[in-house]
Amino acid sequence: MGEDVRLRAVVALAQGMAAAHTPRESWRAAAQGAMIALGGSFAALSVWERERGRLRVLVNAGERTPGEEEFPDGEAYPVHQFPEITEFLHERWAGGGEPHAWVETADGDGGGHGAGYCHQRVAALRRRGRGSCVVAPIVLHGRAWGELYVARAAGAPAFERGDADFASVLASVVAAGIAQTERLEEARRLAFTDSLTGLANRRAVDLRLDEAVERHRAEGAVVSLVVCDLNGLKHVNDTRGHAVGDRLLERFGSVLSLCGAMLPGALAARLGGDEFCLLSVGPTADEVVRVADEVCVRADELELGDGVACGVASTGDPIGAVRSARRLFRLADAAQYRAKAARAGKPVVAGRAGVGGDDPVVRLADSVRPPGAGERRRFRGR
């Protein structure tokens, strides 16, 4: 392969990873780009999970054999079966050398161009009808991150030493792409995560609720919102300090997360200050109310604070048409206001208190908004 061709292949690989919007897209671009660059028929990208002592396959690209999935859920291999990543290569790095790729062939001689020290890889080549492979370690932040694996079919020309050297270059490009993807993912995570509790934040709720209401309008999916106001936070802050108040917020966040797990796919979030919510799509209104009951019970059992005021609004209850996320939020907020005012130990549920559809929560939520009111109606102090 000429130098110009290889340079274009490196540029194409880097561009493919740069254009990825998700980790999976980045992994696929890495594997496919390396496979094309090296003239392979198959490629895989794996990560070394040190805490589990295994190499876990992230993506399989190209001509897959039966049982090989593009994004496998459970394809992993004990790292002791591939000792070079933890022993041979580590020793080379510790001694000041550079990590390099190597070649394996199905006949087990390393093609005369590699270490030929991993019988597991040789057995895998034979089992899957492949003739040779090149393995390149991926190093990120000075540590082994995983490996890039590219194979050719049986009968195709075997990889050579030059291919292994080129694979090392490709692995460096892949490492840079993975680092960029991880930075973007971390920035995205922080943008939608409450830093104190680790729950979703208001921005994440707004985005998910808009999508949920659209799904409700298109498919009739039940969308439910539980809004919680943590009682006693100000008293804790004033008498015991904000560090203790933060501990109360963290503990209630854990309670909400635990209870939210009872509703498949539910999003637990801190809206800000002492306000939290659960967003559920799919489960019935009764299921959501049962979980809200559990939230109230567990909040009462916390050693700090004074329980929680909880309001529920669900499209599965008689609350009228829900055409916007704003209306569902206003209904749940009004129910929470009623629970707060009544010092209720159980959730107040919109649409369940009135006779003949005349529900005080629904009336409160749908009352005329004052001029200049924001997207979310505030009922406290009314």
N, C-alpha and C positions, 0 to 999 in steps of 0.2 A: 504494500500500500504506500503510495507516494506521500511525501511530506505535506503537500497542499491538500490532499484528500483527508489526511489525518487532522490537519488544522481545521478544515471545515467541519469535520466530525466533532471536534472538541467544542467549536463555537456552537454547533447545533445542539449539543448536549447542554451546554451552559444556558442557552436561550430557552430550551425546553423547560429546564428547572426554574428559570426566572419567571416564566409565564404561568407557572402553577399557582393555583389559588388555595389548595389544601395540601396537607401532608401526603395524602394518597396520590394526588396528581404529581407531586414532586417525586415520590418514590417511583411511580410508573415512568415518568420522564427520564429518571436516572437509569433505570434498568433498560428501557427501550433504546435510549441514546447510546449506552455502552454496548449493547448488543449489535446495533447497526455499525457503530464505529469499529468494532473488532471483527465484524463479519461472522457473528455467531448466529445460532438458531434459537437460543434460549438464554435468558438472563434472570438473575434473582438478586434482590437486595435484602440483607439480613442485619439485624441489630444484636449486639452482645448485651444480654441482660445479666449483669454481674450478680445481682442479688438472687437470681434464680439459677445461675450457672448454666445458661443455655444460649444458643444462637436461635433467634426467632425470625422466621421469614416474614418480611413485610409485603413483598410483591414478587410474583412470578410473571415474566413477560416472554412472549414469543411462542414457540411450539411446545405446549405443555403436554405432559403425559397424563394418563388417567390418575386421578387423585391429586393432581397439582392444580390448585385454584389460583386465580389472579391475586386476590387478597385473602390469603388463608387465615382462618381464625386461630387454628391451633397447631400449625406446622412449626415445630421447634426441635432442636437437636441438642443433647447434652454436650457441653463444651469440651468435656474430656474426650469425646470422640473426634474432636478437631483440635488437638493440643497445640497446634502451631500458633493459634491466635493468642494463647495465654503463656506459652513457653518459649518456643523458638523466636517468634517475632518480638515478644516482650524483651527477651535477652538482647536481641539486636538493638532495639530502641534504647534500652538502658545503657548499652555500651556506646551510645552516641551515633549509631547508624541510622539509616533511613528505612522505614518499612517498604518492602517491595512485594510485587506480585510474583506468582509462580504458576507453573503449568503442571497439570496432571493429565495422564492419558488412561484409556481403558485397559491398556496392557500393563499399567502399573510402573512404567519406567520413567515417568515424568517427562516422556518425550525427549529425553536427553537435554531438556532445557529447564528443568525445575528440580525442586527438592525431592519429589516423589516419596514423601514420607507419610502420606495419609491414606491408609488402605480403605478407610470409610468412603472417601471421595471416589476412589477407584471402583469400589463395589457399587456406588450410586450411579456412576457413569454406565457401567455394564447393565445394571438393572433397568435403566431408563433409555437404553439404546443410543447413548451419546459416546462420541469417540474421544473427546478431549475437553478440558476446561481450563480456564485461567481464573485464578482467585487473587483478588486485590484487597488488602486491608484498607479500611476507611478510618482515618485518624481525625478526630475532632477535638479541638482545644488541648492538643498534646496527648490525648488518650485514645486507645483503640475504641472505636464506636461500633464497628461491625465489619461487614465485608461485601464486596461486589463480586458476583460469580457470573461468568459468561461461558457457555458451552457451545460446542459444535456437534452436529449429528455424526453418527458412525459413518465412516466412508469419506467424510470431508477432510481436507488437509488439517493436520493437527496444529495446534497453537505452537509458536516458537518463542525463543527468548525475547525477540523484538516485540512480540505481542504482549508479553508479560510486562516489559518496560513501558509500553504504551498504556497498558491497563493501569499501571501505577499513576500515570498522569491523569487518566480518566477518573480514578478514585479520588485524586486531589480536587478535581472539578466537582465531583459529586459531594465531597465533604463541604466545600464552600456553599454549594446549593442547599445542603441540609442545614447548615448553620443559618443561612438566610431564612429558610422556612421556619426554623425553630424560633428565630427572633420575631418573625411576623406572627406566629401562633401565640407567642407570649404576649405581644402587644395586643392581639385580638382578645386573648383571655382576660387581660387586665382591663380592657375597655368594657367588658361585659360582666365583670366580677366585683363584688363588694370586698374590699381589701381586709376588713375586720373579720367577717364571718366566713368568707369563702363561698357564700351563696351568689346567685345571680344578682345583678343590680337592676335599677329601674330601666335603664336603656335596654337590657336584655328582655325584660318583661314587656315593654312597649312593642318591641319587634316581634316577639313570639305571640303576643296577644292579637296584634293586627293579623298575623298569619292565621291564627286560630279562628278568628271571627270570619275571615274570608272562607275558611274551610267549612264553618258552620253554615254560611249562606249558600255555599256551593253544594255541600253534601249532607247537611243536616247534622253534622257531628255535634255532640254535646260539649259545650265549653263552660267551664266553671271557674270561678275566681273566689279565693278565700283571702280576705284582708284582715290582718291582725295588728292590734295596737298593744304593745307591751306595757302593762300597768306598773307604775312605781319606779320607772327608770330615773326620773328626775330626783326623787327622794333618795335613791341609792347614790346618785352622783353627788348630791348635796351633803349627804351625811357620811358617806364612806369613800368618796373620791371617784374620779372618772375611770381609773384603772379597774375598780370593782364594777362600775357600770358597764365597761367594755366586756368584762367577764360575763355579766348577765346577758348582754347581747349575743355573745358567742355561744353561751349555753342554750339560749332559746333558739338560735340558729341551728344548733345541732338537733334540738327537738323537732323543729320544723322539717329539717332534712330527713330525719328518721320517719316521721309521720308521712311526709310526702312520698317516700318510697313505697307506701302502701297503694299508691295510685300510679300505675305504669305510665312512665313518660312525664310525670308531673314536674313542673319547674318550681323550685323553692327559691325565694328571693328576699332580699332586704331592700325596701323601697327608699329607705333613708331614715335617720333618727331612730325612733322606736317603732317604726312601721315595717311590717313584713307581709308577704303574700305567698299563696300557692296558686299556680295556674295549672289546670287539668283539662285535657282534651280527650274525650272518649268515654271515661267512666261515667256512670249515671250520677244524677244529682244526689241520690240517697247515699251512694258510696262516698261522695265528696263530703257530705254532711257528717257521716260517721268518722271520717278522718279529722274533720274540723273539731268534732267532739273530743277525739283523742288528743289533739293539740291543746285544747283547753285543760283537760285533765293533767297532762304532763307539765304544762306551764304552771299549774297550781302547785305541783310537787317540787318546783325549783326552790332552792334555799334562799334565793334572792328574788326581789320583785314581789309583785302582787297579782300574779296570774296574767291573763290576756283578755282583751275584748276582741271578739271574732265575728266577722260578718261574711256571709256567703251569698253569692249570686250565681245562678246557673241557668243556662238556656233550657235545661230540662225541667224547670219550674215555671209556673204561670206568671211571667214577668213582662209579657209583651214581646214584640219583635226586637231583636238585637241586631241592629245593622251597623253598629260601630263599636270598636273597642272602648271608646269613651263612655258609652252608655253602660256597658257591663261594669266598668270600673266605678262609675257613679253609684250603681246599685249596690255593689259590694261595700263601697265606702259608706253609703247611707245605712246599710245593715250593721256595719261595724260601729257607726256613731250611735245607733239605737242600743247596741249591746253595751257600749261604754256608758251611756247615760243611765241605763237600767242596772249597771254593775252586774250584768248577767254572767253566770258561770258557764253558760253554754252558748254556742253560736246562735246568732239571729240570722234567719234565712229569708232573703227577699222572695216575696210571692207566696209565703206560707202563713201569714198572720191575718190577712184580710178575709172578708166574706164576700163571695161573688166578685172576686177580682179586685176588691177595694183594699189594697194592702198599704199600710202606712209607710213602709220602706219604699215601695215603688212611687208613692205620691211624693215623698221627700226627694227621691232621686230625680224625678221628672219635673220638679217645681222649677219655676222660672229662674234662670241663672242671672246673677247680678251683672251689671255692665263691667266689662274688663276681666271677668273671671277666667281663670286659666283652664287648661284642658281637663284637669281633675277638680271636681267640686269639693270644697272643704266644708264639713259640717260642724266641726268642733267649735264650741263656744256659741253656737247658734241658739 
